[in-house]
Amino acid sequence: MANDCVQPVSFQLTSTAQVIVVVEDVNDNAPVFVSPTSVNIPEDTLLHSVIVLYYLNNTAGGMFSIDDRSGAIYLEEMLDREVVDMLTVTVIATDRGSPQMATTMNLTVHVEDANDHDPEFLQSNYSLTVREDIPRGTSLFQVQAYDQDTGPNGRVRYILTQTSPFVVDAVRGVVTVMDKLDREKDPNYSFIIAAVDQGNIPRSATAAVNVTVLDINDFAPQFSPETLIIHVKENEEDPFELIHQVQLDSGNYGTVQYNITEENTDNFFIIDLENGLLSTTGSLDREDIPEFNLTVEATEINNPLHKDKTTVIITVLDRNDNAPRFSQIFYTELPEDVPVGHSVIQVTSTDDDTDANAVINYFLADQSDDTLFNIDPTTGYITVEGRLDREQEQIFDITIKASNTGGHTLFSLAHIVIQISDVNEFTPKFRKKEFNFSVFKNVSIGTLIGKVTATDYDQGFEGQVFYLMFGQSKSMGFEIDTLSGEIFTTNSLRKQGNSHVALKVLAKNHGVITGMDVDETLVHVSVIDTNDPPVFTPTSYIANITEDSPAGTSVVTVSALDQDSILDWNRFFFSIENGNTNFSFAIDPSSGLISVNSPLDRELWPVYNLTVTATDNGSPPATGTTTVSVTIGDVNDNAPKLTATEVQVKENQPEGTIVTRLNASDSDLPPNQGPFTYLLLNRSTGFLLTPDGLLLTTQTIDREQTSAYQLVVVTGDAGMLKPMDFVFHRVMAAYHKGRSKAVITKFKFLFVCMGILVSIISLSLSLCLIRTLDVGNNNMTIGGLRTIDFILLHPTQIKSHDFVGCIRNIHINGILLRPSMALATYNIFDR
């Protein structure tokens, strides 16, 4: 409106005009969501379905996607409520102003359940056992099934799919017995239980149930029939089944034990305790026992009062199991001129079977067209069927076959020996009039030198030839075998070398010589000379000698004999061929005297097995051999040696503590070995040694005061000449609970006193022996310790010139004692 300025105001004029003002927008408001902040969708929604629509821009990813223009949200992955039942999606709406404005909203997606799962039983099979007397209405067990869905989809109900004595509670799944059970009718029940959910389209699962009905003991065993007859062939070894009792019960109640209670003669039968299988313990023999009557009892194991008996009659049927038996050996003699049809002998046999199995027929096993004998098949008589000629055949060995007629034919064979007797028609004849043999003179008595042969064409006894030597031939050192004609030596032929012997031999038949029934021959024997070796007498020698025997000591003398007739051949010489170790022995080649040749040592060579030969001067030379076994006797020439020279002892032990037991060894043999005796020289060291080697303490040992002790020990053996081993025994004391060592240091000089051999094996005195040795009043001491007189007991027998050895670091009267020098050198004399 516009006013002018005329006064008065009442005269002013006004004018109006319409002004349109256009207000231009600025982007000062963000987008506002008008869609809901949550949405429900089923879990089985199809992929790419629109779940909600927005009209603003937004971006989303993963399980969902959004159209940036339309705002439609799509499902990109399958949903599973049982995995995730709620999802949250952030949606951003952005305008296109300048500047741009945006709004964010969280969209909650609730996944609704779909009936996509079957119910699941905890186990697919249920097995249980119930007694057949279980009361009706008894609950047996409970089945359980689970469904992962929710609501009606996950609510499970149980159904039995078939009729049975059992029912199932639809809600709880409890299975209950509703009818009486009878194991004898139905020992097992199998049925299916179904679990069904309550969804619009129901889903289900099944489980199998197996119910085993247990028996109760309400029936006793019963045999049927009461008497059982069984026919068994003899020698039958297969078991046969006994008729079982009626078993109305089962399991332990229906388990019986079978026993044969009566008439089981000699335990021919056994019965299986569990299944009643009756068996023989061996082959039955009808010929021994034709029938058995057994009493078999079946006893219920759980109730011994429930039992039944039956009689089993076992008849043993005969089987053709026995061949005919011949009871004798058939032999007869028959003249060769008997007529055809002549009865020779009757063969007989028996058969232990019965009836048809015992009927016997006889046959010639080797019968042919030219057989000279025949046999009656029924009686067994053998007759002559042809002409006999002893010169063609003198013995007939006929095989007879005896067969029975059983279904399984058995037979036996027998040999009939028929000897054909002959007439003596011929005399013996030598094949030649003279025989020539040669033999060496050194053959042993009984050597075969040759054989003469004469022929007699008679057969058998009449044709047997006997050989004899006659005249002076019987005393020439030969003999002939009467039957074979072989000629042997009966004496030594050594004196008949290079000679000729003629023997007269006669061939005859048996009986007395009549003059025309004999033949003679001349046997020439050439005896050939040979060079025989010397023969030792005796064939072996045994000798014994001690190891201290000096060279030249005689051991044994061997001798031999050579019986050659040639004078030069029976001369021989002796030598040692083998076994002479270290050339310990020598032999006189003429006399055969074996003597000691070099020092002997039993510890090295206890036995010598010498091979001694005697060789003659023959051409070629012959050698005889003998064995000389020389056993070396032991002498007491080895001192005993301690097996251990160092021991330990704990400090602070009481007096009388055992430190060790000394042991020694000796290379000599008993009685030059143990028992060994032990002696301690320096007793004041705090130790005591018993004669049998037991070392003990005589005071408490303190290692801090003295850590080691040296003990001088003498060891003697049991020999007459006693080698003794002097040693220093070093005992080292240790801390409490520790051990001490004992080191034995040995001397090295040797002296003899009163027949006792004492060896002191190594002197090594590096400690506390650099002291004065005083000799006076027959008492010798080293460093103030009684030694030699204490050991040897007779100090007056010690001579000053005897005390010689490898000694060092010992001062006598202030003068150093040098090795290998007598005490007299230092003006030390006996007092």
C-alpha positions in Angstrom: 0.0 0.0 0.0 1.2 3.6 -0.9 0.0 6.8 0.9 0.5 10.5 -0.2 1.4 13.2 2.1 -1.6 15.6 1.8 -2.7 17.1 5.0 -4.8 16.5 6.7 -4.5 13.1 6.8 -8.1 12.5 6.1 -7.5 13.8 2.6 -4.6 11.5 1.9 -5.1 9.0 -0.8 -3.8 5.5 -0.8 -3.2 2.9 -3.3 -2.6 -0.8 -2.9 -0.8 -3.3 -5.1 -0.3 -7.1 -4.8 3.3 -8.1 -4.5 4.2 -11.7 -5.0 7.4 -12.7 -3.1 9.0 -16.0 -4.2 11.1 -17.6 -1.4 13.9 -19.6 -2.8 14.8 -22.9 -0.9 18.1 -23.6 0.7 19.2 -27.3 1.7 18.7 -26.9 5.4 16.7 -30.1 6.1 18.0 -33.7 6.1 15.8 -36.5 4.7 13.4 -38.1 7.2 12.6 -41.8 7.1 8.9 -42.5 7.1 9.3 -46.4 6.7 9.2 -48.7 9.8 12.4 -49.4 11.7 11.8 -53.1 11.9 10.4 -55.8 9.7 9.5 -59.6 10.0 10.4 -62.0 7.3 10.2 -65.8 7.1 13.5 -67.7 7.2 12.6 -69.5 4.0 12.1 -66.2 2.1 13.4 -66.6 -1.5 16.5 -64.9 -2.6 16.2 -61.4 -4.1 12.8 -60.9 -2.6 11.9 -57.3 -1.5 11.7 -57.2 2.2 10.9 -53.5 2.6 10.7 -50.3 0.3 12.4 -47.0 1.0 12.0 -43.9 -1.1 15.4 -42.4 -0.3 18.9 -43.2 -1.5 20.8 -45.8 0.5 23.6 -48.3 0.1 23.7 -51.8 1.7 25.8 -54.9 1.2 26.3 -58.5 2.5 23.1 -60.4 3.2 20.9 -57.5 1.8 21.1 -55.1 -1.1 19.2 -51.9 -1.8 18.1 -50.1 -5.0 19.6 -46.6 -4.6 16.8 -45.1 -6.5 13.7 -46.9 -5.4 14.9 -47.7 -1.9 13.9 -51.4 -2.3 15.9 -53.8 0.0 16.5 -57.3 -1.4 17.5 -60.5 0.3 20.9 -61.8 -1.1 21.7 -64.8 1.2 19.5 -67.6 2.6 18.3 -67.1 6.1 18.4 -69.7 8.9 16.6 -68.8 12.0 18.2 -71.5 13.9 21.6 -69.8 13.3 20.6 -66.1 13.4 17.0 -65.0 14.3 17.6 -61.2 14.2 19.6 -59.0 11.8 20.3 -55.3 12.0 20.8 -53.3 8.7 22.0 -49.7 8.7 20.3 -47.6 5.9 21.6 -44.2 4.9 19.3 -41.8 3.0 21.1 -38.9 1.1 19.5 -36.0 -0.7 20.9 -34.2 -3.8 21.1 -30.7 -2.4 24.1 -28.6 -2.0 25.3 -29.2 0.5 24.0 -32.8 0.6 22.1 -33.9 3.7 21.8 -37.5 4.9 19.9 -39.5 7.5 20.8 -42.9 9.0 18.4 -45.5 10.3 19.0 -49.0 11.8 16.6 -51.5 10.3 15.9 -54.5 12.4 15.0 -57.7 10.5 13.3 -60.4 12.6 13.6 -63.9 11.0 10.4 -65.9 11.5 10.6 -69.6 12.0 9.7 -72.0 9.1 9.1 -75.7 9.6 12.4 -76.7 7.9 13.7 -79.3 10.4 12.7 -82.9 11.1 12.5 -84.1 14.6 15.7 -86.0 15.7 15.8 -88.9 18.1 18.7 -89.1 20.6 19.4 -92.6 19.1 18.1 -94.3 16.1 17.9 -97.8 17.7 16.7 -98.8 21.1 17.3 -102.3 22.5 16.2 -103.7 25.8 15.3 -106.9 27.5 12.3 -107.7 29.7 11.2 -110.8 31.6 8.2 -112.5 30.2 6.4 -112.2 33.6 6.7 -108.4 33.7 3.4 -106.8 35.0 1.1 -104.9 32.6 1.4 -101.2 32.9 5.1 -101.3 33.6 7.0 -98.4 32.0 10.0 -99.7 30.2 11.9 -96.7 28.9 11.5 -93.2 27.4 12.3 -92.1 23.9 13.2 -88.5 23.2 13.3 -86.5 20.0 14.1 -82.9 19.5 13.1 -80.4 16.8 15.2 -77.2 16.2 12.1 -75.3 15.0 10.0 -73.2 17.4 6.4 -73.0 18.2 4.2 -75.6 16.7 6.9 -76.4 14.2 9.1 -77.6 17.1 6.4 -79.4 19.2 6.9 -83.2 19.0 4.3 -85.9 19.5 5.1 -89.7 19.5 3.2 -92.5 17.7 3.6 -96.3 17.4 3.3 -97.2 13.8 2.3 -100.9 14.3 0.3 -103.0 16.7 2.2 -104.6 19.6 1.8 -105.3 23.3 3.4 -101.9 23.9 2.1 -98.3 23.8 3.9 -95.0 23.8 2.9 -91.7 25.6 2.3 -89.2 22.8 3.8 -86.3 24.8 6.5 -87.8 27.1 7.6 -90.7 24.8 7.4 -93.3 27.6 7.0 -96.9 26.3 4.7 -99.1 28.5 3.8 -102.8 28.5 0.0 -103.1 28.1 -0.5 -106.8 27.3 1.0 -110.0 28.8 4.2 -111.2 27.2 4.9 -114.8 26.3 8.5 -115.7 25.3 7.5 -119.1 23.9 5.2 -117.4 21.4 7.1 -114.2 20.7 10.6 -114.1 22.0 11.4 -110.8 20.3 9.4 -107.7 19.4 10.5 -105.0 16.9 8.5 -101.9 16.2 8.9 -98.3 15.0 8.2 -95.1 17.0 7.6 -92.0 14.9 8.2 -88.4 16.2 5.9 -85.9 14.4 6.0 -82.1 14.8 2.9 -79.8 14.7 3.7 -77.6 11.8 1.3 -76.8 9.0 3.1 -79.4 6.9 4.2 -81.9 9.6 7.7 -83.3 9.5 8.6 -86.6 11.2 11.4 -89.0 12.1 11.5 -92.7 13.3 13.4 -94.9 15.7 13.6 -98.7 15.8 12.9 -100.5 19.0 13.9 -104.1 19.6 12.6 -105.8 22.8 14.0 -109.2 23.8 11.7 -111.2 26.1 13.7 -113.1 28.8 12.6 -116.6 29.7 11.6 -117.7 33.2 12.3 -121.2 34.4 8.8 -122.9 34.2 9.5 -126.1 32.2 11.8 -129.2 32.8 13.7 -130.9 30.0 12.1 -134.0 28.4 13.5 -136.6 26.0 11.4 -137.8 23.1 11.3 -140.8 22.6 12.1 -142.3 26.0 14.2 -145.1 24.4 16.5 -144.4 21.4 17.8 -147.2 19.2 20.9 -146.4 17.2 22.6 -148.7 14.7 26.3 -148.0 14.3 28.7 -149.7 12.0 31.8 -151.0 13.6 34.9 -148.8 13.1 32.6 -145.8 12.7 34.4 -142.7 14.0 31.9 -140.0 13.1 29.8 -138.6 16.0 26.1 -139.2 15.9 23.5 -136.9 17.3 21.3 -137.9 20.3 17.6 -136.9 20.2 17.4 -133.6 22.1 15.0 -133.1 25.0 12.0 -130.7 24.4 13.3 -127.3 25.4 10.4 -124.9 26.2 12.6 -122.5 28.1 15.5 -120.6 26.6 18.8 -119.2 27.7 20.2 -120.4 31.0 16.8 -121.9 31.9 16.8 -123.9 28.7 20.5 -125.0 29.0 21.0 -128.5 30.0 24.0 -130.7 30.7 24.2 -134.2 29.2 25.9 -137.1 31.0 26.2 -140.9 30.4 25.2 -142.3 33.8 25.1 -146.1 33.3 26.5 -148.9 31.2 29.3 -147.0 29.5 31.5 -150.1 29.4 35.2 -149.2 29.3 34.2 -145.6 28.4 33.7 -146.4 24.8 31.5 -143.4 24.5 31.6 -139.7 25.4 28.8 -137.1 25.2 29.1 -133.4 24.6 28.0 -131.8 27.8 26.3 -128.9 25.9 24.8 -130.2 22.7 24.3 -133.9 23.5 26.5 -135.1 20.6 27.4 -138.7 21.3 30.8 -139.9 20.0 32.9 -143.0 20.3 36.3 -142.7 22.0 37.7 -145.2 19.5 36.7 -147.7 16.8 33.9 -150.1 17.9 34.6 -153.7 17.2 31.5 -155.9 16.8 33.7 -158.9 17.4 34.4 -157.6 20.9 31.0 -156.1 22.0 28.0 -156.3 19.6 25.6 -154.0 21.7 25.7 -151.3 24.2 22.9 -150.0 26.5 23.5 -146.5 27.8 21.5 -144.4 30.2 21.8 -140.7 29.2 20.6 -137.9 31.6 19.8 -134.3 30.7 19.9 -132.0 33.7 19.0 -128.3 33.7 22.0 -126.3 34.8 20.1 -123.7 36.8 17.8 -126.2 38.5 19.3 -129.7 39.0 15.9 -131.0 40.0 14.7 -130.4 36.4 16.1 -133.5 34.6 15.1 -136.4 32.4 16.6 -139.8 31.4 16.6 -141.9 28.3 17.9 -145.3 27.3 20.2 -145.4 24.2 20.6 -148.8 22.7 23.6 -148.9 20.3 23.8 -152.0 18.1 27.1 -152.5 16.4 26.6 -153.7 12.8 29.1 -156.0 11.3 31.4 -154.6 8.6 33.7 -156.7 6.5 36.7 -155.3 8.3 38.6 -158.6 8.9 40.6 -160.3 6.2 41.0 -164.1 6.4 43.9 -165.1 8.6 46.3 -167.9 8.0 47.2 -169.6 11.3 50.5 -171.3 10.2 53.4 -171.3 7.9 53.0 -173.8 5.0 56.0 -175.9 4.0 56.3 -179.4 2.6 58.8 -181.6 0.8 57.7 -183.5 -2.3 59.6 -186.1 -4.4 60.0 -185.1 -8.0 58.4 -188.3 -9.2 54.9 -187.9 -7.6 52.0 -188.5 -10.1 49.6 -185.8 -11.4 46.7 -185.2 -9.0 48.7 -186.0 -6.0 47.4 -184.0 -3.0 50.3 -181.9 -1.6 48.9 -179.9 1.4 45.7 -178.2 2.6 45.8 -174.5 3.4 43.2 -173.2 5.9 42.3 -169.7 7.2 39.7 -168.1 9.5 37.6 -164.9 9.3 36.4 -163.1 12.5 33.4 -161.5 10.6 30.0 -163.1 10.4 27.6 -164.4 7.8 28.5 -163.5 4.2 31.5 -161.5 5.4 33.1 -164.8 6.7 32.8 -167.0 3.6 36.3 -167.7 2.3 37.5 -168.8 -1.2 41.1 -169.8 -2.2 43.0 -168.9 -5.3 46.5 -169.2 -6.7 47.7 -165.6 -6.9 50.1 -166.3 -9.8 48.3 -169.0 -11.7 49.1 -169.5 -15.4 48.8 -172.1 -18.1 52.2 -173.8 -17.2 51.5 -173.8 -13.4 52.3 -177.2 -12.0 49.9 -176.9 -9.0 46.2 -176.1 -8.5 44.0 -175.4 -5.4 40.4 -176.2 -4.6 38.7 -172.8 -4.0 36.4 -174.2 -1.2 38.6 -176.8 0.6 42.0 -175.3 0.0 43.7 -178.5 -1.0 46.7 -178.1 -3.3 47.3 -180.8 -5.9 50.0 -181.6 -8.5 48.9 -180.7 -12.1 52.1 -181.5 -14.1 55.4 -183.5 -14.1 58.0 -182.3 -11.6 61.7 -182.1 -12.5 64.1 -181.1 -9.7 67.0 -180.4 -12.1 64.8 -177.7 -13.7 63.2 -176.3 -10.5 63.9 -177.4 -7.0 61.7 -175.0 -4.9 58.2 -173.8 -5.6 57.1 -170.7 -3.7 53.3 -170.5 -4.4 51.3 -167.5 -3.3 47.8 -168.4 -2.1 45.1 -165.8 -1.9 42.3 -166.2 0.6 39.3 -163.8 -0.1 36.0 -163.3 1.8 32.8 -162.6 -0.1 31.6 -159.5 1.8 30.5 -156.3 0.0 34.0 -154.9 0.5 36.2 -157.9 -0.4 39.2 -158.4 1.9 42.0 -160.9 1.3 45.2 -162.3 2.7 48.2 -163.9 1.1 50.2 -166.9 2.2 53.3 -168.5 0.8 53.4 -172.2 0.3 57.0 -173.5 0.0 57.3 -176.8 -1.7 60.8 -178.4 -1.7 61.4 -180.9 -4.5 63.8 -183.7 -3.4 66.5 -184.9 -5.9 68.7 -188.0 -6.6 72.5 -187.5 -6.5 73.6 -188.0 -10.1 76.8 -185.8 -10.5 80.2 -185.4 -8.7 82.0 -182.0 -8.1 84.5 -180.9 -10.7 87.2 -178.1 -10.3 87.2 -175.6 -13.2 90.9 -176.1 -13.6 93.6 -178.4 -12.2 95.9 -175.7 -10.7 95.3 -172.3 -9.2 98.0 -169.6 -8.7 97.8 -166.8 -6.1 100.3 -164.3 -4.6 100.3 -162.5 -1.2 102.5 -160.1 0.6 104.2 -161.4 3.7 103.0 -158.5 5.9 99.2 -159.1 5.5 97.2 -159.6 8.6 95.9 -163.0 9.7 92.6 -163.8 8.1 93.5 -162.1 4.8 91.7 -163.5 1.7 94.3 -164.6 -0.9 92.0 -166.3 -3.5 89.1 -168.6 -4.2 88.8 -172.0 -5.8 85.5 -173.2 -7.4 84.1 -176.6 -8.2 80.8 -177.3 -9.9 78.2 -180.0 -9.2 75.2 -180.2 -11.6 73.0 -181.7 -9.0 70.5 -179.3 -7.3 69.9 -178.6 -3.7 71.4 -180.6 -1.0 72.8 -183.2 -3.4 74.6 -180.6 -5.4 76.2 -178.8 -2.4 80.1 -178.8 -2.6 82.4 -178.9 0.4 86.1 -177.9 0.2 89.0 -179.4 2.3 92.8 -179.1 2.5 94.5 -182.4 3.0 98.1 -183.6 3.7 100.7 -181.1 4.9 98.7 -178.3 3.4 96.8 -177.9 6.6 99.9 -176.8 8.5 101.3 -174.2 6.1 99.5 -171.1 7.6 96.5 -171.3 5.3 92.8 -172.4 5.6 90.0 -172.8 3.2 86.3 -172.0 3.8 84.4 -175.3 3.6 81.5 -173.9 1.7 82.8 -171.0 -0.4 86.3 -172.3 -1.3 87.9 -169.0 -0.2 91.5 -169.4 1.1 92.7 -167.3 4.1 95.9 -166.8 6.0 95.8 -168.4 9.5 99.4 -167.5 10.7 101.9 -164.7 10.1 103.8 -165.0 6.8 106.7 -162.7 7.9 109.1 -165.6 8.0 108.1 -166.9 4.6 109.1 -163.9 2.5 110.1 -164.6 -1.1 108.9 -168.2 -0.8 106.5 -170.6 -2.6 103.7 -172.7 -1.0 101.8 -175.5 -2.6 98.4 -176.5 -1.2 96.2 -179.5 -2.0 92.5 -178.9 -2.0 89.7 -181.5 -2.3 86.0 -180.9 -3.4 83.3 -183.3 -2.2 79.6 -183.7 -1.6 78.1 -184.3 1.8 78.6 -187.6 3.5 81.4 -190.1 3.5 84.0 -190.1 0.7 83.6 -193.2 -1.4 86.5 -192.6 -3.7 84.8 -191.5 -7.0 82.6 -188.7 -5.7 85.5 -186.1 -5.1 87.9 -184.0 -7.2 91.3 -182.5 -6.4 93.3 -179.4 -7.4 96.7 -177.8 -6.6 96.9 -174.2 -5.3 100.3 -172.4 -5.7 100.8 -169.4 -3.4 103.8 -167.0 -3.8 104.7 -165.1 -0.6 106.2 -161.7 -1.5 108.6 -160.0 0.9 107.9 -156.3 2.0 109.7 -153.7 4.3 107.7 -153.6 7.5 107.9 -150.5 9.8 109.2 -150.8 13.3 106.5 -151.5 15.8 106.5 -149.7 19.2 105.9 -151.8 22.3 103.7 -150.6 23.9 101.8 -148.6 21.3 101.7 -145.4 23.5 103.5 -144.0 26.5 102.6 -141.9 29.5 105.2 -140.1 31.6 105.2 -137.5 34.5 107.9 -135.1 35.5 108.0 -132.0 37.7 108.6 -128.6 36.2 111.8 -127.9 38.2 113.6 -130.9 36.6 116.9 -129.8 35.2 118.1 -130.4 31.6 119.3 -133.9 31.1 116.7 -135.5 33.5 115.4 -138.8 32.1 111.7 -138.9 31.3 110.9 -142.2 29.7 112.4 -144.7 27.3 110.6 -145.9 24.2 111.3 -149.1 22.4 110.3 -150.7 19.1 110.8 -154.0 17.2 111.3 -154.5 13.4 110.7 -158.1 12.2 112.0 -157.7 8.7 114.0 -160.8 7.5 116.5 -158.6 5.7 119.1 -157.6 8.3 119.6 -154.1 7.1 115.9 -153.4 7.0 115.4 -154.1 10.8 117.8 -151.3 11.9 116.1 -148.0 12.9 116.6 -144.7 14.7 114.3 -142.6 17.0 113.2 -139.0 16.6 110.6 -136.6 18.0 108.4 -135.6 15.1 105.7 -133.3 16.6 104.5 -131.8 19.9 108.0 -130.8 21.2 107.1 -127.2 22.2 110.1 -125.0 23.0 112.3 -128.0 22.3 111.7 -129.0 25.8 112.7 -132.7 25.3 115.4 -134.6 23.4 115.5 -138.3 22.4 118.5 -140.5 22.0 118.2 -141.8 18.4 119.6 -145.2 19.4 118.3 -146.0 22.8 115.0 -144.1 22.7 115.7 -142.3 26.0 113.7 -139.1 26.2 115.2 -136.5 28.5 114.6 -132.8 29.5 116.3 -130.5 27.0 115.2 -127.0 28.1 113.6 -125.5 31.3 110.0 -126.6 31.9 107.2 -124.4 33.0 103.9 -126.0 33.9 102.1 -122.7 33.9 102.9 -122.3 30.2 103.0 -125.9 28.9 101.3 -128.3 31.3 101.1 -131.3 28.9 103.2 -132.4 26.0 101.9 -134.8 23.4 105.0 -136.0 21.6 104.9 -137.9 18.4 107.9 -140.2 18.3 108.9 -142.1 15.2 111.2 -145.0 14.5 112.5 -145.1 10.9 114.3 -148.1 9.5 116.9 -148.4 6.7 114.7 -150.2 4.2 114.2 -149.1 0.7 112.0 -147.2 0.8 112.4 -146.5 4.6 109.4 -147.5 6.7 108.4 -145.5 9.8 106.6 -146.6 13.0 104.9 -144.0 15.2 103.9 -143.8 18.9 102.5 -141.1 21.1 104.2 -140.1 24.4 102.1 -138.0 26.7 104.2 -136.1 29.2 102.4 -134.4 32.1 104.4 -131.6 33.9 104.0 -131.7 37.6 103.5 -128.5 39.6 106.1 -127.1 42.0 105.5 -124.2 44.3 107.4 -121.6 42.1 104.8 -118.8 41.9 104.1 -116.4 44.7 100.4 -115.5 45.4 99.1 -112.2 44.1 96.5 -109.9 45.7 93.6 -109.4 43.3 93.0 -105.8 44.6 95.5 -103.3 46.0 93.3 -100.4 46.8 90.3 -100.0 49.1 88.2 -97.2 50.7 86.8 -96.8 54.2 84.4 -94.1 55.6 85.9 -91.8 58.2 84.5 -91.6 61.8 83.6 -95.3 61.7 83.9 -97.2 65.1 86.8 -99.5 65.9 86.4 -102.9 64.4 84.8 -101.7 61.2 85.4 -104.1 58.3 87.4 -102.4 55.5 87.6 -105.3 53.1 88.5 -109.0 52.7 91.7 -109.6 50.8 91.7 -112.1 48.0 94.7 -113.6 46.3 95.4 -115.8 43.2 98.2 -118.2 42.6 99.3 -119.7 39.2 100.3 -122.9 40.9 98.0 -125.9 41.4 96.7 -127.3 44.6 98.1 -127.8 47.2 100.5 -125.0 46.2 97.6 -122.6 46.1 95.2 -121.6 48.9 94.1 -121.4 51.5 96.2 -118.2 51.6 97.4 -116.6 54.8 97.7 -112.8 55.3 99.9 -110.8 57.7 100.1 -107.1 58.4 103.6 -105.8 59.1 102.9 -102.3 60.3 100.1 -102.9 62.9 100.4 -99.5 64.5 98.7 -97.9 61.5 95.3 -98.3 63.0 94.3 -101.5 61.1 94.2 -105.2 62.0 94.4 -108.1 59.4 93.2 -111.6 60.3 95.1 -114.6 58.9 92.2 -115.3 56.5 92.4 -111.8 55.0 89.8 -109.8 56.9 91.0 -106.1 57.2 89.5 -104.2 60.2 90.1 -100.8 61.8 91.5 -100.6 65.4 90.7 -97.0 65.8 88.4 -94.3 64.5 89.7 -92.9 61.1 89.8 -89.1 60.6 90.4 -88.2 57.0 91.3 -84.6 57.9 94.2 -86.0 60.0 95.3 -88.8 57.7 93.8 -89.2 54.2 95.8 -92.3 53.1 97.4 -95.2 54.8 100.1 -97.6 53.5 99.8 -101.1 54.8 102.6 -103.7 54.3 100.8 -107.0 53.8 102.4 -110.5 53.5 100.5 -113.1 51.6 101.5 -116.8 51.8 100.2 -119.9 50.0 99.7 -123.4 51.3 102.7 -125.0 49.6 105.6 -126.6 51.4 107.8 -123.9 50.0 105.6 -120.8 50.6 106.0 -117.9 48.2 104.8 -114.8 50.1 103.8 -111.5 48.6 104.9 -108.4 50.6 102.8 -105.4 49.7 102.1 -101.9 51.0 98.4 -101.5 51.4 97.4 -97.8 51.0 94.2 -96.9 52.8 92.8 -93.5 52.0 90.3 -92.0 54.4 87.4 -90.0 53.0 85.0 -87.4 54.4 82.0 -88.6 56.4 79.9 -90.8 54.2 82.8 -91.0 51.8 85.1 -93.9 51.1 88.9 -94.2 51.4 91.3 -95.8 49.0 93.9 -98.5 49.7 96.9 -98.6 47.4 99.2 -101.6 47.6 102.8 -100.8 46.7 104.9 -103.9 46.2 108.5 -104.7 46.9 110.8 -106.2 44.4 113.4 -108.4 46.2 113.5 -112.1 47.2 115.0 -113.9 50.2 114.5 -117.3 51.8 114.3 -118.0 55.5 113.4 -121.3 57.3 112.2 -122.9 54.2 109.7 -120.2 53.4 109.9 -118.6 50.0 109.0 -114.9 50.3 108.6 -112.7 47.3 108.5 -109.0 47.7 107.4 -107.6 44.4 108.1 -103.9 43.9 109.5 -101.3 46.3 108.2 -97.8 45.7 108.5 -95.9 48.9 108.2 -92.3 48.1 106.6 -91.4 51.5 107.8 -91.6 55.1 110.4 -94.4 54.5 113.5 -92.2 54.5 114.3 -93.2 58.0 117.0 -95.0 59.9 117.2 -98.8 60.0 118.5 -100.0 63.3 119.9 -103.5 63.8 120.4 -104.7 67.3 119.6 -107.6 69.6 118.5 -109.6 66.5 115.7 -107.1 66.0 115.6 -105.3 62.6 113.3 -102.3 62.1 112.6 -100.0 59.3 111.3 -96.6 60.3 110.6 -97.9 63.8 108.2 -100.7 62.6 108.9 -104.3 63.4 109.2 -106.1 60.0 111.4 -109.0 59.0 111.7 -110.6 62.4 108.0 -110.3 62.8 107.3 -112.0 59.5 109.9 -114.7 59.6 109.7 -115.4 63.3 113.3 -116.4 63.5 115.4 -113.3 63.0 118.6 -115.1 64.2 118.6 -116.8 60.8 119.0 -113.6 58.9 122.5 -113.0 57.7 123.7 -109.6 56.8 124.9 -110.6 53.4 121.4 -112.0 52.6 119.7 -108.7 52.8 120.4 -107.6 49.2 117.9 -106.1 46.8 116.7 -103.1 44.8 116.1 -100.7 47.7 116.2 -97.0 47.5 115.5 -94.0 49.8 116.4 -96.1 52.9 119.1 -94.8 55.2 120.9 -97.2 57.5 122.8 -95.5 60.4 122.5 -92.3 58.4 124.0 -93.8 55.3 121.9 -94.1 52.1 121.5 -97.7 51.2 122.4 -98.3 47.5 120.9 -101.0 45.3 122.4 -104.5 45.2 124.9 -104.0 48.0 125.2 -106.2 51.1 124.5 -104.8 54.5 128.1 -105.7 55.5 129.2 -102.9 53.1 127.7 -100.5 55.6 129.3 -102.2 58.7 126.0 -103.9 59.6 126.7 -107.3 61.1 124.8 -110.0 63.0 124.6 -109.4 66.7 
